[in-house]
Amino acid sequence: MPEFNLLAILLIVALLLLWKLDFAATLLTLKNLKPELPEEFRGVWDDEKYQKAQSYEKAQAQFGVISSIFSLTVLLAFWFFGGFGWVDGLVSEWGFGKIGTGLAFIGILYLGSWLSSLPFDLYHTFVLEERFGFNKTTAKTYIVDQIKSHLITAILGGGIVALILWIFDSVPNAWIWAWISFTFISLALTYLAPSLLLPLFNKFTPLEDDELNEAIQSMARKCEFPLTEISVMDGSRRSSKSNAFFTGFGKRKKIALFDTLIESQTKEELVGVLAHEIGHFRRKHIVQRLVISIIQTAVIFFLLGMATDPESAFGGQLYAAFGIPVESKATIAAGLVLFMIVFKPVSRVLSVAMNALSRKHEFEADEYAAVNQGTPKHLISALKKLSANNLSNLTPHPLEVFLDHSHPPVLVRIQALKKLGQEALSR
């Protein structure tokens, strides 16, 4: 059974405090909802859509609170009643070696996590999103997506975990080699995913609109952006929400536009959105985030080295806290899982810092788009339409923005873009 030592007590307190903080941010955001549509959005939004967006925000908040209570309760109950030790004892009887036992340990926990979250995922997709007109996913598509996702997780995720388990069990200075291996694989998957993995879920076709194609290519040339391919993704197959994204490394950049985005935006607005994305590239935001991610991963693997060592003070307390015997064949795998649970509060703090950096980058990319398009008005109108199509909350509370938002509120972005336009006119 678990031993409620100092590490266990600190983790319980941290998890409960984080939940309370998120709950407070949700309540403040609901309280911050304004009954009147902000004047800035009239002409794109109407009162009916605004009321629908507020209802959507309330439904999302209620769903988020209930699902977070459930997930935290399941984790604590599973922990307190010795669930981790029980799974360890179960897989240890199967007669596998260390790596096989470790994979079985992680696999059972992964399966349990998926099964416990499945009802919430189904409700969110087929009830909540359906109620507000977003869901386009059929039962068949959902099932096929689940099968593909789990197969990819088993093959790629299982292979990566097996490699890390082997490194920590067999190689001196294991955390360094695990970090290097993980970083290399992550970069390779980032490069290969657009051509190998994404087409497993969505259909990508060349952009057939010659006028829009030329307008995008012209902006790419102006910004010295090495664009090699523009494609349209069938995002409407699953949702009516709109988006666009870039993929590729080096001199082979690709743009994917959701078909829903093309349907709802003018040519100038689409170019403004893409100029914003190019701004991330030109301002080195992607490189900055990549470097920070690699450094963070190094720190995580260093700490993971201590967590998977049952002879270290931290490792000993960790295994005792979750009721895992240090002589178990699944010790390293258990260390991986338990460390990620213990690291969750730290990860939350790091995500707040990364979100702050991301919001700064969004302002910079907006500025880049406005300057290179010669006016902020097209990006402003694009942001208004995107917010309306996605039923965005126009007035989130500052605490929620601080904790969770990687993008500034759309109204704040529009105000910043308008200020840019006024400054340009005054010169």
Secondary structure as GFF3:
##gff-version 3
##sequence-region A 1 427
A	DSSP	alpha_helix	6	31	.	.	.	ID=ss1
A	DSSP	three_ten_helix	39	41	.	.	.	ID=ss2
A	DSSP	alpha_helix	47	80	.	.	.	ID=ss3
A	DSSP	alpha_helix	83	92	.	.	.	ID=ss4
A	DSSP	alpha_helix	98	123	.	.	.	ID=ss5
A	DSSP	pi_helix	124	128	.	.	.	ID=ss6
A	DSSP	alpha_helix	129	131	.	.	.	ID=ss7
A	DSSP	alpha_helix	139	152	.	.	.	ID=ss8
A	DSSP	pi_helix	153	157	.	.	.	ID=ss9
A	DSSP	alpha_helix	158	170	.	.	.	ID=ss10
A	DSSP	alpha_helix	174	196	.	.	.	ID=ss11
A	DSSP	three_ten_helix	198	200	.	.	.	ID=ss12
A	DSSP	beta_strand	204	206	.	.	.	ID=ss13
A	DSSP	alpha_helix	210	222	.	.	.	ID=ss14
A	DSSP	beta_strand	227	233	.	.	.	ID=ss15
A	DSSP	three_ten_helix	235	237	.	.	.	ID=ss16
A	DSSP	beta_strand	244	247	.	.	.	ID=ss17
A	DSSP	beta_strand	253	258	.	.	.	ID=ss18
A	DSSP	alpha_helix	259	264	.	.	.	ID=ss19
A	DSSP	alpha_helix	267	282	.	.	.	ID=ss20
A	DSSP	alpha_helix	285	307	.	.	.	ID=ss21
A	DSSP	alpha_helix	313	321	.	.	.	ID=ss22
A	DSSP	alpha_helix	331	373	.	.	.	ID=ss23
A	DSSP	alpha_helix	377	389	.	.	.	ID=ss24
A	DSSP	alpha_helix	398	404	.	.	.	ID=ss25
A	DSSP	alpha_helix	410	426	.	.	.	ID=ss26
###
